[in-house]
Amino acid sequence: MWRDHLTEIIVFTFLFLLVSVMGFVAARWRAPKDMAHLDEWGLGGRSFGGWITWFLVGGDLYTAYTFVAVPALMFGAGAAGFFAVPYTIVIYPLVFLVLVRLWSVSHRHGFVTPADFVRNRFDSPVLALLIAITGIVATMPYIALQLVGIEAVLKTMGVTGDNALARHLPIIIAFAILAAYTYQSGLRAPALIAFVKDSLIYIVILVAIVYLPYKLGGWGDIFAAADAKFDASPNPNDGILLNGNNQLQYVTLALGSALALFLYPHSITGVLASRNRDVIKRNMSALPAYSLLLGLIALLGYMAIAAGVKPLPGAKEGTVDSNTVVPLLFDQQFPDWFAGVAYAAIGIGALVPAAIMSIAAANLFTRNIYKEYLKRDASPAQEANVSKITSLVVKVGAVACIVFLDPQFSIDLQLIGGVIILQTLPAVALGLYTRWFHRTGLIVGWAVGMGLGMWMLYQVASPTRKHFGGSAFPLSEFGFDTTRTIYVGIVAVAVNLAVAALVTLALRAAKVEEGVDGTTPDDYFADEGDPRVTPGTERDADSAREPVA
């Protein structure tokens, strides 16, 4: 009952309202002369320095869902859940120079989305449209997942109802407030709130890794309890160590997730909001501090085992909601007031990424669908207004997913989203270094990779679903005599690249026209203060051109 959690609810509500006020105040923080421009509303004026960018990007990548889902996976499967730690470590060296080049060319040409870059680089509105649609589709379930984190906290505090509407009313109210201050303040709102969100998470985790092991008998007892649980598990792949069957899945999932992370539009949005190249370099060097935090968060799953936590019942009869493991651990082990602080860290941790994701999806629609196909002569003010409205629609869609769909389905959709967004790697990431690929080859490669990925995901079953039950594809489906699995995204993007290369060779042999590159080598090294390309002087994302393949 909620009355048993009154102190937690009061603390949670107070901190939630505090950051909501900050969200509205953010419109006056670093206030521009004119908010009616995507550079201001959607990218914070491209003026964020090192600290703001560090909190913003960290708050964007390490979400409320991370806070509850990674420990839940550790709780249920053991070492396999640690895949999130190496992938968030290896990603930063991989993207260190890539993101600097993306920032530079975007700064020079005024690009707001990765699809803007692709449109200009490969002279193909069709390819840019595919990149935009891919980004929007991959982002939508990610936003819905932030609600899963909030819902787990509310369920633990006893804030539930007898029907779907009553049960989800707090989430609807929370996202209505989020929608209001994001509409008013744009990217400045999550940037300001990220300071509070990340500070709370650091405080909670640092207290947890000292206080909880002390209460539970020490790390030796915690790992012994986890080992005993997995020894009794009927699944041979569960355990505190990997075995021969799940090592390939672990490696490919970690690598695939790392490659996908900064292809998501919301990740790129945080980067493009940076002031200059040095800000990005410093952040790519400092952001691994969050990976250390993530490793400590993951260990909460083992602590929950040692504490004897039993997950709350799931939406379907006979199932459990593993996402409640961490909130229940806090509820059982922390004083009520500090449990309320921990719940607020999770709840606020949903608001920051959800706001950035909705802004990123709205920017994609505005720049690469609305302006490209519906109103080519849209003014900056019209662009900003359309983006604001689209961000509201995106949030409504995310809430609808939670209200009307099984939350587990949203989780599976997010796994699918990682496979989907990986198919933009050849055009976006490799396109920053080379224009060797033919634009039609990239389109065909995208289509084949996407089709193969969807087919493989359709074949994956789970205990609760015959199809789309995860992203671990059994190699036996390819005729191999093994029980090993592999991450679908890695196979799909590898085929994507191979097809794009083969089609490129064929089209080049046939001397098919490749379009004009709208960028120059110097564009990829532009920095703060360097002159920007203006429409009409060079080919750019805003130039009105007839669509070509």
Secondary structure, DSSP 4 states (H G I P E B T S, - for coil): -GGGGHHHHHHHHHHHHHHHHHHHHGGGTT--S---SHHHHTTGGG-B-HHHHHHHHHHHHS-HHHHHHHHHHHHHHBGGGGGHHHHHHHHHHHHHHHHHHHHHHHHHHT--SHHHHHHHHHT-HHHHHHHHHHHHHHHHHHHHHHHHHHHHHHHHTT---SSHHHHHHHHHHHHHHHHHHHHHHTTHHHHHHHHHHHHHHHHHHHHHHHHHHHHHT-HHHHHHHHHHHHHT-S-TT-BSS--TTTHHHHHHHHHHHHHHHTTSHHHHHHHHTBSSHHHHHHHHHHTHHHHHHHHHHHTHHHHHHHTT--PEE-SSTT-EEGGGHHHHHHHHHS-HHHHHHHHHHHHHHHHHHHHHHHHHHHHHHIIIIIIIII-TT--HHHHHHHHHHHHHHHHHHHHHHHHHS-HHHHHHHHHHHHHHHHTTHHHHTGGGT---S-HHHHHHHHHHHHHHHHHHHHH--BTTBSSS--SEEEGGGGT-S---EEEHHHHHHHHHHHHHHHHHHHHHHTT---------GGGGG--TTSPPP-BTTB--TT-------
